[in-house]
Amino acid sequence: MLEIQIEEATNHTICRPVGELDAYTVGQFREALGDLASAGRLLIDLSEVPFMDSAGLGALIGGIRRAREAGGEVAVACSRPTLTRLLHTTGFDRIVPVTETIDDAVAALAEAADPTS
């Protein structure tokens, strides 16, 4: 089972999936990311995701693409070494910032929105 937590912060929106992101649960995640595409600054916190397969990765990439098409910025926070390794190995960290903490992801979003800072 997957739970999607959405949290509105001052300058960004946090999407926090809780549970496994796989072929069985990815539809819910994809829908949540679609709803958040116009959020402006989207922080996806994967720290509560113990497992993600290629379907989850595909939904993540699709959500990022939709957010960027809407003119938004995206960053990913992930404190799980296995998931972080997956994101680095697949080159995912070359399309969006992948940080270990939410605070670092917030800083990456701020920097992306204002590269002169």
C-alpha positions as MATLAB code, in Angstrom:
seq = 'MLEIQIEEATNHTICRPVGELDAYTVGQFREALGDLASAGRLLIDLSEVPFMDSAGLGALIGGIRRAREAGGEVAVACSRPTLTRLLHTTGFDRIVPVTETIDDAVAALAEAADPTS';
ca = [
       0.000    0.000    0.000;
       1.164    3.514   -0.797;
       0.230    6.714    0.977;
       0.907   10.093   -0.613;
       1.418   12.985    1.809;
       1.211   16.516    0.406;
       2.553   19.387    2.483;
       2.406   23.055    1.554;
       5.377   25.091    2.747;
       6.005   28.807    2.285;
       7.938   28.582   -0.987;
       7.374   25.010   -2.142;
       5.142   21.957   -2.068;
       6.351   18.628   -0.687;
       5.146   15.353   -2.150;
       6.051   12.470    0.148;
       5.157    8.953   -0.975;
       5.158    6.502    1.939;
       5.538    2.874    0.906;
       6.837    0.967   -2.092;
       6.767    2.608   -5.524;
       6.229   -0.263   -7.925;
       3.982   -1.382  -10.758;
       1.109   -1.938   -8.306;
       1.183    1.492   -6.651;
       2.651    3.741   -9.333;
      -0.719    4.934  -10.670;
      -1.473    6.733   -7.419;
       1.962    8.377   -7.409;
       1.665    9.388  -11.073;
      -1.735   10.965  -10.381;
      -0.412   12.909   -7.377;
       2.521   14.256   -9.396;
       0.151   15.229  -12.203;
      -1.993   17.175   -9.735;
       1.138   18.963   -8.462;
       2.616   19.798  -11.887;
       1.636   23.458  -11.548;
       2.954   23.799   -7.975;
       5.899   25.986   -9.069;
       8.496   24.518   -6.725;
       8.032   20.829   -6.049;
      10.096   18.851   -3.565;
       9.697   15.091   -3.819;
      10.750   13.391   -0.586;
      11.570    9.717   -1.171;
      12.873    9.116    2.353;
       9.869    6.919    3.232;
      10.133    4.768    0.091;
      11.890    1.478    0.899;
      11.726    0.187   -2.699;
      11.250    1.669   -6.163;
      11.203   -0.248   -9.432;
      11.384    0.989  -13.018;
       7.668    1.865  -12.999;
       8.232    4.161  -10.023;
      11.267    5.721  -11.673;
       9.259    6.273  -14.860;
       6.454    7.980  -12.931;
       9.013   10.178  -11.179;
      10.572   11.243  -14.481;
       7.138   11.878  -16.008;
       6.102   14.013  -13.042;
       9.283   16.060  -13.291;
       8.733   16.562  -17.020;
       5.162   17.801  -16.441;
       6.292   20.170  -13.671;
       9.024   21.614  -15.875;
       6.648   21.990  -18.815;
       4.480   24.084  -16.475;
       7.524   26.272  -15.699;
       8.271   24.726  -12.321;
      11.376   23.537  -10.532;
      11.813   20.125   -8.915;
      14.246   18.665   -6.387;
      14.355   15.235   -4.776;
      15.295   14.455   -1.183;
      16.256   10.873   -0.403;
      18.026    9.621    2.695;
      17.911    5.939    1.662;
      21.302    4.821    0.297;
      19.826    2.130   -1.980;
      17.426    4.571   -3.642;
      20.053    7.293   -3.847;
      22.385    4.826   -5.552;
      19.604    3.942   -8.038;
      19.026    7.627   -8.821;
      22.750    8.238   -9.347;
      23.322    5.045  -11.359;
      20.469    5.822  -13.752;
      21.681    9.397  -14.247;
      18.532   10.776  -12.664;
      20.626   13.190  -10.604;
      21.688   14.885  -13.854;
      18.132   16.050  -14.576;
      17.167   17.234  -11.085;
      19.039   17.853   -7.838;
      19.057   14.787   -5.580;
      19.943   15.609   -1.995;
      20.084   13.660    1.234;
      18.000   16.083    3.310;
      14.879   18.146    2.802;
      16.782   21.292    3.804;
      19.334   20.681    1.042;
      16.535   20.061   -1.469;
      14.843   23.332   -0.436;
      18.164   25.125   -0.982;
      18.498   23.474   -4.423;
      14.987   24.652   -5.341;
      15.800   28.208   -4.257;
      19.031   28.144   -6.255;
      17.257   26.789   -9.350;
      14.663   29.554   -9.114;
      17.326   32.237   -8.667;
      20.675   31.034  -10.065;
      22.360   34.341   -9.178;
      21.987   33.737   -5.427;
];
